[in-house]
């Protein structure tokens, strides 16, 4: 069995020759996101919430990585509520080159942006002191990233 090399085709290191390029950077980001979410155990694996969190966190991990994996602190900063996550994602995707990893990142972003879910209003103003910050009885339609981003952030925080 041959080794799977990043962006490789049949071990040649290039995509010429008609072979299938292996998106190792994206697969590693998705694996890391899955591990974080499973460890946090905030939502059931396989649920819509889990999928939104997985794609959000995988996209954040993938776009944060340079030659070395991003530290948890950097991922927490990117996923923080007061950060412009969507514009950061769009800028990073536009700045990237092309290849199978980027194609999967674009697919994840389109799914997060274009899929709407009915959930508690995470943008609802916080209740008076002593109350719940989010009234889960108030349901609104949200893009999936708005559900996935706080889940990703909290999962990272609990890590």
Order of alpha helices (4+ residues) and beta strands (2+ residues): alpha-alpha-alpha-alpha-alpha-beta-beta-alpha
